[in-house]
Amino acid sequence: MPKRAVFKKTTDYQNYLTQLKDLKNEMLKSTYYIKLEDQFTNVDYNLKRGGFEIGLGENTGMGTLSGRTPKSIDGILLKALPTKQVPEEEGICQETLFLPMSETTGLDIENNKENIDIYFFFVPSGKEKNTFKWYVIGGASYAGWYNITLSNIKSDKVRIVVANKSSGIIYLGIVYLSTRVKFNYCCK
């Protein structure tokens, strides 16, 4: 520990610290995206609601390491996503995201399902720790409900774009801003 304390008093340390702070500030200003492929291959247009209900993941998996914070994609917490929990079987829910669009657009997507991707554009706004329930379906001795706490990079605003990767046609562009969100995966 004395080496660390001495190093913190050096010019080199101050230079490295300044560089790290500059990198962090630059990261917090940059726009990033997550791309989901094949999300439309197993879903059909919902005539009653006027759009597609896309599955983002379940509150169950093969161990606690596979736990996924609700409203997160690839470890990035997109707090503004208007997702809901849809029960699949007792205690197990699928997190879904509804993408509203016209029947004409829906038909075009259904005819080109293999070419449709979803992009989530975001600017990081910090880091957040969340606790949620996760059901482990692994071996009998480990199966059951666990309280999982994960720290995620978060964004309070997300822009969703649905596009055809072949033709370049953009079918949907929508921005969501977050409000206070309480994470509760569905019941146990």
N, C-alpha and C positions, 0 to 999 in steps of 0.2 A: 504493500500500500504506500510506503513512503516514495517509491519510484513514481507512482501515479501523481501524488501530490506535488512532487518536484516538477514533473513534466507539465502539469497544468499551469505552472508559472512561466513556462518558456514561450518564446515568440513562435516557435513551430506549432505548439498546441493552439495558440490563438489563431494562427493562419488556417490550420486544419478545421478548427471549430467554425470559423467564418465561412470557409468553403462548404462545409456540411450544411450550415444554415442557409446559404445561398441555394444549394441544391434542393433543399426541402421547400424553400419558398417558390422555386421554379416549378417543382413537381406539383405544388398546390395551385398553380396557375394553369397548368397544361390540361388539355382535354384528352381523355383516354377512351377506349371502347372495348367492349366484350362482344364477341360474335357467337351466336348460337346457330348451329346448322341442324337441319332435319327436324325441326320442331313441328312442322306442319304435316309430316308424312303419316301420322296416325290420328289426325284430328280432321273433322269436317266443319264446314261453315254452319253456325247456329242461326237458323232463320228467325227464331223467336227473339233472340238477343241482338242479332245483327253484327256478328263478328266471330272470332275464333277464341276458344278457351285453351291456352297453352299451358302444359305442365312444366313447372320449374324444378320439382323434386319432392320427395316424401320426407316425413319426419321419422324415417326408419332406415336402417342400413346395417352393414356388416361390421359393426364395431363403433366405438366412440370416436375414432379418428375420422370416420366418414361423416360426422355430424356437420350440418350445414345451418348456419344462422338463417332464420326466416328473413325473406326479402334480400337474400344475397345470391350472387351469381359469381362463380369462380372465386369465392372468398371476398368479394367486394360487396359491402353492404349498401344497397341502393334503397335508402329509407323511403323514398317517395313512391316506390312501386305499389300500385293499388292491387295487391294480391289478396287471395282468400284461401282458406283451408277447406278442402272438400274431403269429407270422410270416405275412405275406401273400404275399410273394415274396422272393427271395434278398436278404437284408439289410434288407428293409423290414418293419416291424412296426406293428401296430395296438395301441394301449394300451386295454385293456378293464377295465371294472369290473363285477363280478358283484353283482346285487341279488337276494338270496334272498327267496322268498315262496311261499305256498301255491298249489296248482293253482287253487283257487277265485278267489283274488286275481289270479292270472295270467290267467285267463279273462276276468275283468272288465276288466283292463287291455287285453287283446287286442281286446275288443269296443269299447273307447273310446280307441284309440291316439292319435287326434288331440287328445284333451283331457288327456293325461297330461304332467305336467312334473316335473322333478327339481330340488330345491332343496338347495344345499350351504350350511349355516349354519356360520359360523366366527368366532372372535375372533382378530385378528392377534396374533402373538407375537414379531414382529420382522421382520428382513429376512435373506435368505440368498442367497449366490452359489453357483451350481451349474454344472458343466461336463458336457456330454453330447454324443453324436454325432448329427449331423443330415445327412440326405442331400438335396442340392439337385437337383431334377429339371429346373431351368431350362435355358437355352441351353447348347449343347455345351461352350462354353469355361468355363462356371461349374459345370457338373454335377459331382457327386462328394460325398465325405464331408467334413464340416467338424466341428471341435471348436467348439462354441458355449458361451459362458459368459454366463449371465444372472443378474441380481439380481432376486429376487422377494420380495414381501411373503409371509410364511409364517404358517401356523397349524399347531399341533401336535395339534389336535383338530378334528374335523369331524362335523357331524350331517347325515345325508342323509334327506330327506323326499321321498317319491314321492306325488304328489297329483293328483286329478282337478280341473282348473280350472273345470269346469262345475258339478259336484255338490258340490265341497268335500271329498269323501271322501279321507282319508289312507290310502294303502295300505301304506306302509312308513315307519318312523322308526327310524333306527339311528345309533349314535354310534361313531366310531372314534378311538382315541387312538394317537399315533405312538410308534414305537420307533425305534431307530437304523435309518436307511434309507440304502442305497447306491444311487445312480442309475446304472443301466446300461441304456441302450436296447439292444435286441437287436443282435446281431452284424453285422458287416460282412464 
